[in-house]
Amino acid sequence: MSQLKREMLQPIPDPVIVDGPGSQARRLRGAVVGLGHQGTKDHLPGMIRSPAVELVALCDIDRDKLDRISSAYGIQAFDNCSELFREVPLDFIIASTPHDKYLAIVAEAARYGIHILKEKPFARNLAEARHLAAIAEANKIIISTGLQRRHSPLHRYFFEMLPLIGEPFFIDIKYTIFVDAPHVGWRGNRDQAGGGCIIDMGYHMVDLLIWYFGLPSQVLAGVSSRAVVEVPYDAEDTASIVFQYDNNLHGICILSRFYSPKSEHFKVIGSNGTIEVGSSEIRLLHKNGELIEQVSALRPSQLNSVRQISQFCEIIRGKAENRFGPRLHLAHAAFVDACYESVRIGAFVNPRHLLELSDA
């Protein structure tokens, strides 16, 4: 049995963070900024569970929600970041806010020397990604973006299965959920969100694609914002993305916020078989469809958040490399930009070329 498979089948103890031989490190002081779904579902419990962290403050513009949650946990509450950064000594924050709020939050936190672990996407576009990278470099702070699937043993097991399917030639990606009103709120506004399902929920699938195979050489996207016909909105609720690599590997990605039932799969078809990665299991199939191996996740996904936060603390301490910082996410931003440029011109776009142009 492989090491990764053993890791998935056995309980993982919480990590012990140490500064040196025989010494327990000071826990890093952190705050959660943004108490929406992701902030309360993943980041807040992850901060509480991480042995590397002392959660000292919460921040959200919704005062009623803020007071309710802060009272439940006995944690100091702020309804604006300026007051939080000014009054509370912090090592880092987790930022989980609407996409258009990140730039100001990052810029202000950077002035105080506060490191930032932020919710995806890293940026709304490639130009903004470059700007965030410059802020981090100028202020000597660490910015990292949460990619929970990269902290999942299930998704890492893909690399052990990949050599068993021969030569990969096609990738089939689908990630759909059903939101009754995809036009409502900031996610229905392209200026605020930077786009719709591609840059928001689709960012996870973009990340898996880049993690597993690198940045494609060509992208062709089609989008729609017509799930709710009686109301005009401009952030796409549904998208199809055709992509290809120079070695003839190609595929398609279907994303939607109005496509039931909820579905998530990342399939890679090779000359000898298929790998299917889902949200809670990974399967290896023979080329005739016969199941060879199936591994299921046995632990709640919240542990991925704990791993992510604890690793970020190790990055801050200089004991781990920031593998999820600006350098990685420039490729993601180039892919997303290529999708929207493709929609605009109705043709394939090379995201690698966009990345080179932005670096010039």
C-alpha positions as CSV (number, residue, x, y, z in Angstrom):
1,M,0.0,0.0,0.0
2,S,1.4,3.4,-0.9
3,Q,2.3,6.1,1.6
4,L,-0.5,8.4,0.3
5,K,-3.1,5.7,0.5
6,R,-2.0,4.9,4.1
7,E,-2.4,8.5,4.9
8,M,-5.9,8.5,3.6
9,L,-6.9,5.4,5.5
10,Q,-5.3,6.3,8.9
11,P,-6.2,9.2,11.2
12,I,-3.7,12.1,11.0
13,P,-2.8,13.7,14.4
14,D,-2.8,17.5,14.6
15,P,0.7,18.8,13.9
16,V,2.9,20.0,16.7
17,I,4.6,23.3,15.8
18,V,8.0,23.8,17.4
19,D,10.6,26.6,17.1
20,G,13.6,24.6,18.1
21,P,14.7,21.4,19.9
22,G,12.6,20.8,22.9
23,S,10.6,24.1,22.6
24,Q,7.0,24.8,21.8
25,A,6.6,27.7,19.4
26,R,4.5,30.8,20.2
27,R,1.2,30.4,18.4
28,L,0.8,33.0,15.7
29,R,-1.9,35.6,16.2
30,G,-4.5,35.5,13.5
31,A,-7.9,37.0,12.6
32,V,-10.6,36.1,10.1
33,V,-11.8,38.9,7.9
34,G,-15.1,38.1,6.2
35,L,-17.7,35.8,7.8
36,G,-19.5,34.6,4.8
37,H,-20.1,31.0,4.0
38,Q,-16.4,30.1,3.5
39,G,-15.3,32.2,6.4
40,T,-17.6,30.5,8.9
41,K,-17.6,27.0,7.3
42,D,-13.9,26.5,6.8
43,H,-11.6,29.3,8.0
44,L,-13.1,30.0,11.4
45,P,-13.2,26.3,12.6
46,G,-9.8,25.7,10.9
47,M,-8.2,28.6,12.8
48,I,-9.8,27.3,16.1
49,R,-8.5,23.7,15.5
50,S,-5.0,24.6,14.3
51,P,-2.4,24.2,17.1
52,A,-0.2,26.8,15.4
53,V,-2.8,29.6,15.7
54,E,-4.2,31.9,18.4
55,L,-7.4,33.3,16.9
56,V,-7.7,36.8,18.4
57,A,-10.2,38.7,16.3
58,L,-13.0,38.6,13.8
59,C,-14.0,41.2,11.3
60,D,-17.1,41.6,9.1
61,I,-19.3,44.5,8.0
62,D,-22.5,42.7,9.0
63,R,-22.6,43.8,12.7
64,D,-25.4,41.4,13.7
65,K,-23.7,38.4,12.3
66,L,-20.3,39.6,13.7
67,D,-21.7,40.1,17.2
68,R,-23.5,36.7,17.2
69,I,-20.4,34.7,16.1
70,S,-17.9,36.7,18.2
71,S,-20.1,36.2,21.3
72,A,-20.4,32.5,20.7
73,Y,-16.6,32.1,20.6
74,G,-15.6,34.9,23.0
75,I,-13.5,36.6,20.4
76,Q,-12.9,40.3,19.9
77,A,-15.0,41.8,17.0
78,F,-14.4,44.6,14.5
79,D,-16.6,45.9,11.7
80,N,-13.8,47.5,9.7
81,C,-10.3,46.4,8.9
82,S,-8.6,49.8,9.7
83,E,-9.6,49.6,13.3
84,L,-8.6,45.9,13.5
85,F,-5.1,46.4,12.1
86,R,-4.6,49.6,14.2
87,E,-5.7,48.1,17.5
88,V,-4.7,44.4,17.4
89,P,-1.2,43.1,17.0
90,L,-1.5,40.4,14.3
91,D,0.9,38.0,12.6
92,F,-1.6,37.2,9.8
93,I,-5.2,37.3,8.7
94,I,-7.4,35.0,6.6
95,A,-9.3,37.2,4.2
96,S,-12.6,35.8,2.8
97,T,-14.5,38.7,1.3
98,P,-16.1,39.6,-2.0
99,H,-13.5,39.7,-4.7
100,D,-13.4,43.5,-5.1
101,K,-12.5,44.1,-1.5
102,Y,-9.3,42.1,-1.4
103,L,-7.0,44.7,-3.0
104,A,-7.7,47.4,-0.3
105,I,-7.5,44.8,2.5
106,V,-4.2,43.4,1.3
107,A,-2.7,46.9,0.8
108,E,-3.7,48.1,4.3
109,A,-2.6,44.9,6.0
110,A,0.7,45.0,4.2
111,R,1.4,48.5,5.7
112,Y,1.2,46.9,9.1
113,G,3.5,44.0,8.1
114,I,0.6,41.5,8.4
115,H,0.7,38.3,6.3
116,I,-2.4,37.3,4.3
117,L,-3.9,33.9,3.6
118,K,-6.8,34.8,1.2
119,E,-9.7,32.9,-0.2
120,K,-9.6,32.2,-4.0
121,P,-9.3,33.7,-6.5
122,F,-5.8,35.3,-6.0
123,A,-7.0,38.2,-8.2
124,R,-9.7,39.3,-10.5
125,N,-7.4,39.5,-13.5
126,L,-3.7,39.3,-14.4
127,A,-3.0,43.0,-14.0
128,E,-4.4,42.9,-10.4
129,A,-2.4,39.7,-9.7
130,R,0.8,41.6,-10.7
131,H,-0.2,44.5,-8.5
132,L,-0.8,42.2,-5.5
133,A,2.5,40.5,-6.1
134,A,4.2,43.9,-6.1
135,I,2.5,44.9,-2.8
136,A,3.8,41.7,-1.2
137,E,7.3,42.2,-2.4
138,A,7.5,45.9,-1.5
139,N,6.2,45.3,2.0
140,K,8.0,42.0,2.6
141,I,4.9,40.2,3.5
142,I,3.6,36.7,2.5
143,I,0.4,36.4,0.5
144,S,-0.9,32.9,-0.1
145,T,-4.2,31.8,-1.5
146,G,-6.3,28.9,-0.2
147,L,-6.5,25.9,-2.4
148,Q,-8.1,23.2,-0.2
149,R,-7.9,20.4,-2.7
150,R,-4.1,20.7,-2.8
151,H,-4.1,19.9,0.9
152,S,-6.3,16.8,0.3
153,P,-4.5,13.4,0.3
154,L,-7.3,12.2,-2.0
155,H,-6.4,14.7,-4.7
156,R,-2.6,14.1,-4.3
157,Y,-3.2,10.4,-4.9
158,F,-3.8,11.3,-8.5
159,F,-0.1,11.5,-9.1
160,E,0.4,7.9,-8.1
161,M,-2.4,6.7,-10.4
162,L,-1.4,8.8,-13.5
163,P,1.5,6.5,-14.7
164,L,-1.0,3.6,-14.7
165,I,-3.3,4.9,-17.4
166,G,-0.7,5.2,-20.2
167,E,-0.6,8.3,-22.4
168,P,-3.2,10.8,-21.3
169,F,-5.1,12.3,-24.3
170,F,-8.4,13.8,-23.0
171,I,-9.5,15.6,-19.9
172,D,-13.2,15.9,-18.9
173,I,-14.0,18.4,-16.1
174,K,-17.4,19.2,-14.7
175,Y,-18.2,21.3,-11.6
176,T,-21.9,22.3,-11.3
177,I,-24.1,23.5,-8.4
178,F,-27.6,24.9,-8.3
179,V,-28.2,28.4,-7.1
180,D,-31.8,29.6,-7.5
181,A,-30.8,33.2,-8.0
182,P,-27.3,33.3,-9.5
183,H,-27.8,37.0,-10.4
184,V,-28.3,38.1,-6.8
185,G,-25.5,39.7,-4.8
186,W,-21.9,40.5,-5.7
187,R,-21.4,37.2,-7.5
188,G,-23.9,38.4,-10.1
189,N,-21.9,41.5,-10.8
190,R,-18.9,41.1,-13.1
191,D,-17.2,44.3,-11.9
192,Q,-17.2,43.2,-8.3
193,A,-16.5,39.5,-8.8
194,G,-14.2,39.8,-11.8
195,G,-16.4,37.4,-13.7
196,G,-18.9,34.6,-12.9
197,C,-18.5,30.8,-12.5
198,I,-15.2,30.7,-14.2
199,I,-13.3,32.9,-11.7
200,D,-15.3,31.9,-8.7
201,M,-16.2,28.2,-8.3
202,G,-14.3,27.3,-11.4
203,Y,-11.1,28.5,-9.9
204,H,-10.8,25.1,-8.1
205,M,-11.0,23.2,-11.4
206,V,-8.5,25.6,-13.1
207,D,-6.2,24.9,-10.2
208,L,-6.4,21.2,-10.5
209,L,-5.8,21.4,-14.2
210,I,-2.7,23.6,-13.7
211,W,-1.5,21.4,-10.8
212,Y,-1.8,18.2,-12.7
213,F,-0.8,19.2,-16.2
214,G,0.4,22.8,-16.2
215,L,-0.9,25.9,-18.1
216,P,-2.6,25.0,-21.4
217,S,-1.4,26.5,-24.6
218,Q,-4.9,27.4,-26.0
219,V,-8.2,28.2,-24.5
220,L,-11.7,28.7,-26.1
221,A,-14.5,29.7,-23.8
222,G,-18.3,30.2,-24.2
223,V,-20.5,31.7,-21.5
224,S,-24.1,32.5,-20.7
225,S,-25.9,34.7,-18.2
226,R,-29.4,33.7,-19.1
227,A,-30.5,31.3,-16.3
228,V,-32.8,34.1,-15.0
229,V,-34.2,35.5,-18.2
230,E,-36.3,38.3,-16.7
231,V,-33.3,40.0,-14.9
232,P,-30.2,41.4,-16.7
233,Y,-26.8,40.5,-15.1
234,D,-23.4,40.1,-16.5
235,A,-21.5,37.5,-14.5
236,E,-21.7,34.2,-16.3
237,D,-23.8,31.5,-14.6
238,T,-22.6,28.8,-17.0
239,A,-19.5,28.3,-19.0
240,S,-17.8,25.7,-21.3
241,I,-14.1,25.9,-21.8
242,V,-12.2,23.9,-24.4
243,F,-8.4,23.8,-23.8
244,Q,-5.4,22.1,-25.3
245,Y,-1.7,21.5,-24.8
246,D,1.1,21.3,-27.3
247,N,1.4,17.6,-26.9
248,N,-2.2,17.0,-28.3
249,L,-3.6,16.5,-24.8
250,H,-6.9,18.4,-24.8
251,G,-10.2,18.6,-22.9
252,I,-13.3,20.4,-21.9
253,C,-14.5,22.0,-18.7
254,I,-18.2,22.6,-17.9
255,L,-19.0,25.0,-15.0
256,S,-22.3,26.2,-13.8
257,R,-24.1,27.8,-10.9
258,F,-27.5,26.8,-12.3
259,Y,-27.0,23.1,-13.2
260,S,-28.5,20.5,-10.9
261,P,-27.7,18.2,-9.3
262,K,-24.4,19.3,-7.8
263,S,-21.6,17.4,-9.6
264,E,-17.8,17.5,-9.4
265,H,-15.5,15.3,-11.4
266,F,-12.0,15.6,-13.0
267,K,-11.5,12.7,-15.5
268,V,-8.4,11.9,-17.3
269,I,-8.6,9.4,-20.1
270,G,-5.4,7.6,-21.2
271,S,-4.4,4.9,-23.6
272,N,-4.6,2.2,-20.8
273,G,-7.3,3.6,-18.5
274,T,-9.1,6.4,-16.8
275,I,-8.7,8.3,-13.5
276,E,-11.8,9.9,-12.0
277,V,-11.3,12.4,-9.2
278,G,-14.4,13.5,-7.3
279,S,-15.0,15.6,-4.2
280,S,-14.9,12.5,-1.9
281,E,-13.3,9.7,-3.9
282,I,-10.8,8.9,-6.6
283,R,-11.2,5.9,-9.0
284,L,-8.8,4.1,-11.4
285,L,-10.5,2.3,-14.3
286,H,-9.3,-0.1,-16.9
287,K,-9.7,1.2,-20.5
288,N,-12.7,-1.1,-20.8
289,G,-14.4,0.7,-17.8
290,E,-13.6,-2.0,-15.2
291,L,-12.9,-0.6,-11.8
292,I,-9.4,-1.3,-10.7
293,E,-9.1,0.8,-7.5
294,Q,-11.3,3.2,-5.6
295,V,-10.2,5.3,-2.6
296,S,-12.7,7.4,-0.6
297,A,-12.1,10.3,1.8
298,L,-12.8,9.1,5.3
299,R,-12.3,12.4,7.1
300,P,-14.2,15.7,7.0
301,S,-12.8,18.3,4.6
302,Q,-12.3,20.7,7.5
303,L,-9.0,19.0,8.2
304,N,-7.8,20.3,4.8
305,S,-8.4,23.8,6.2
306,V,-6.4,23.0,9.3
307,R,-3.5,21.6,7.2
308,Q,-3.6,24.7,5.1
309,I,-3.5,27.1,8.0
310,S,-0.8,25.2,9.9
311,Q,1.3,25.1,6.7
312,F,0.8,28.9,6.2
313,C,2.2,29.4,9.8
314,E,5.2,27.3,8.8
315,I,5.7,29.6,5.7
316,I,5.6,32.7,8.0
317,R,8.1,31.1,10.3
318,G,10.4,30.4,7.3
319,K,10.2,26.7,7.7
320,A,8.2,26.0,4.5
321,E,8.2,27.4,0.9
322,N,5.2,29.6,-0.1
323,R,4.1,27.3,-2.9
324,F,0.6,29.0,-3.1
325,G,1.8,32.6,-3.5
326,P,1.7,35.1,-6.4
327,R,4.1,33.2,-8.6
328,L,1.7,30.2,-8.8
329,H,-1.4,32.3,-9.2
330,L,-0.2,34.4,-12.1
331,A,-0.8,31.2,-14.3
332,H,-4.3,30.9,-12.9
333,A,-5.0,34.6,-13.6
334,A,-3.6,34.1,-17.2
335,F,-6.0,31.2,-17.7
336,V,-9.0,33.1,-16.5
337,D,-8.0,36.2,-18.6
338,A,-7.7,34.0,-21.6
339,C,-11.2,32.6,-21.1
340,Y,-12.8,36.1,-21.0
341,E,-10.7,37.3,-23.9
342,S,-11.7,34.3,-25.9
343,V,-15.4,35.1,-25.2
344,R,-14.8,38.6,-26.3
345,I,-13.1,37.8,-29.6
346,G,-14.7,34.4,-30.3
347,A,-11.5,32.6,-30.9
348,F,-8.8,30.6,-29.1
349,V,-6.4,32.5,-26.9
350,N,-3.0,31.5,-25.6
351,P,-2.8,32.1,-21.8
352,R,1.0,31.5,-21.9
353,H,1.3,34.4,-24.3
354,L,-0.8,36.6,-21.9
355,L,1.5,35.7,-19.1
356,E,4.6,36.6,-21.1
357,L,3.1,40.0,-22.2
358,S,2.2,40.8,-18.5
359,D,5.8,40.1,-17.6
360,A,7.3,42.4,-20.2
